Amino acid sequence: MGIPATSYVELPDLALLKKFDIPAPRYTSYPTADRFTREFGPEDYEAALQSRQDEPLRKALSLYVHIPFCSDVCYYCGCNKIVTRDHARAAQYLDVLAKEMDLVGKFLTGDREIEQLHFGGGSPTFLDNGELERVMTMIRQRFPLQKDGEFSIEADPRSTPADKIAKMAELGLNRMSLGVQDLNAEVQKAVNRIQPFELVRDTMQAARANGFHSINMDLIYGLPLQTEASFARTIEQVIELSPDRIALYHYAHLPNIFKPQRMIRNADLPSTETKVEIMFNAIRTLTANGYRYIGMDHFAKETDELSVAQKNGTLQRNFQGYSTRADCDMVALGASSISKVGRVYACNPRDTESYYAAINAGRLATMRGFRLSDEDELRHWVIMKIMCQFEVKKSEVEEKFGVDFDSHFAWELKHLAAYQKHELVSLHPDRIVVTPKGRIFVRAVAMQFDKYLRESDRAGGYSTIA
């Protein structure tokens, strides 16, 4: 069972998938967010921001803004969100967001421009045109935005009419990520997200007409009532729409954790075997139609910036997934947002009440975080090379961190032998390579270098491929 070598990934048989499809982190950070500690607080984050201010050559800067509101609940969703139609709540949130911008902005003065801006949620397009203009004005008054920067927004086609798209373009947004999940009407009904193909098509056409440079589409496999045939049709329609990027996520059914998922009947969920075939068929079709397998669940056209970044070695991962800008500090604003500044992760509280209380009291809302040690930095670098490039060159590690690779990672090399036995990795004297056959298991390969996970043997909270 395989696909053309030019598509950069080969599909394993079911027995191999079952053997190596183990719960593993997505490595949007290292250490992972579940390692963050409450011993890290606002003063620690403030010190990290100050240390950035004191650096003669500051890193590039990215800004993330979390908008937690949604008009309706999607039954599959596990995001941090507030379901409401009361825009007075959005006005209150933006008031507090402006105060947080002031608190962090005093450390970000100077000529270093914001190269990346991303609105996540929730549904950022919950905001109406006036609210979108307000938040962009808030940002521009406090932070210099790069003329040719990447400014993106997560969009719900149901709340993104043509006039709102035109307003977003007018405000400087130039990239869009569309939440689609599935285009089958019965599946949409089962997850309470009705958005016909024509609505998605019209949203994409309006985005392109207004100059959006890149459009991503989020899809989910494993949803109730999905079949191989129904999702194959969805993939055909997606290819017809031709987004620049596609994220194909696995649905994790955890109704004990996420209450909306209790509206989904277990009997309606596809079997593991069906989910595997849905995923494999999607990978085959996408890679046969001009999409490069970037890693895990991400695809991009060969000409897209993600593909180019992977080819030239500048691809990175952060809390928004794969990104084109390497070595970039990220300042995150809003409830549940996570910043990465230098060697520090700083996380805001998930609930708006705690977030409001801290910011209104004139202090940063950081409620937990993590400061990376030298060893953490080393392992972060290795894990991100595996996740983004499918390869680690030992000489680069040795030159950058001053260690002997084979002795320092003797435990990891020993445990990777099983992956080499099944041709999922190639262990060379000078490098480690994740093979095309092993790329679907890249999280499990990277996990071998996760010292915290190894020492605690905690993997139950992580997802699998199927």
Stockholm file with secondary structure:
# STOCKHOLM 1.0

chainA/1-466         MGIPATSYVELPDLALLKKFDIPAPRYTSYPTADRFTREFGPEDYEAALQSRQDEPLRKALSLYVHIPFCSDVCYYCGCNKIVTRDHARAAQYLDVLAKEMDLVGKFLTGDREIEQLHFGGGSPTFLDNGELERVMTMIRQRFPLQKDGEFSIEADPRSTPADKIAKMAELGLNRMSLGVQDLNAEVQKAVNRIQPFELVRDTMQAARANGFHSINMDLIYGLPLQTEASFARTIEQVIELSPDRIALYHYAHLPNIFKPQRMIRNADLPSTETKVEIMFNAIRTLTANGYRYIGMDHFAKETDELSVAQKNGTLQRNFQGYSTRADCDMVALGASSISKVGRVYACNPRDTESYYAAINAGRLATMRGFRLSDEDELRHWVIMKIMCQFEVKKSEVEEKFGVDFDSHFAWELKHLAAYQKHELVSLHPDRIVVTPKGRIFVRAVAMQFDKYLRESDRAGGYSTIA
#=GR chainA/1-466 SS CCCCGGGSCCCCCHHHHHHHCCCBCCCSSSSCGGGCBTTSCHHHHHHHHHHHHHCSSCCEEEEEEEECEESSCCTTCCSCCEECCCHHHHHHHHHHHHHHHHHHHTTSCSSCCEEEEEEEESCGGGSCHHHHHHHHHHHHHHSCEEEEEEEEEEECGGGCCHHHHHHHHHTTCCEEEEEEECCCHHHHHHTTCCCCHHHHHHHHHHHHHTTCSEEEEEEEESCTTCCHHHHHHHHHHHHHHCCSEEEEEECCCCTTTCGGGGGSCGGGSCCHHHHHHHHHHHHHHHHTTTEEEEETTEEEETTSHHHHHHHHTCCEEETTEEESCSSEEEEEESTTCEEEETTEEEECCSSHHHHHHHHHTTSCCCCEEEECCHHHHHHHHHHHHHHHHSEEEHHHHHHHHCCCHHHHTHHHHHHTHHHHHTTSEEECSSEEEECTTTGGGHHHHHHTTCHHHHHHTCCTTSBCCC
#=GC SS_cons         CCCCGGGSCCCCCHHHHHHHCCCBCCCSSSSCGGGCBTTSCHHHHHHHHHHHHHCSSCCEEEEEEEECEESSCCTTCCSCCEECCCHHHHHHHHHHHHHHHHHHHTTSCSSCCEEEEEEEESCGGGSCHHHHHHHHHHHHHHSCEEEEEEEEEEECGGGCCHHHHHHHHHTTCCEEEEEEECCCHHHHHHTTCCCCHHHHHHHHHHHHHTTCSEEEEEEEESCTTCCHHHHHHHHHHHHHHCCSEEEEEECCCCTTTCGGGGGSCGGGSCCHHHHHHHHHHHHHHHHTTTEEEEETTEEEETTSHHHHHHHHTCCEEETTEEESCSSEEEEEESTTCEEEETTEEEECCSSHHHHHHHHHTTSCCCCEEEECCHHHHHHHHHHHHHHHHSEEEHHHHHHHHCCCHHHHTHHHHHHTHHHHHTTSEEECSSEEEECTTTGGGHHHHHHTTCHHHHHHTCCTTSBCCC
//
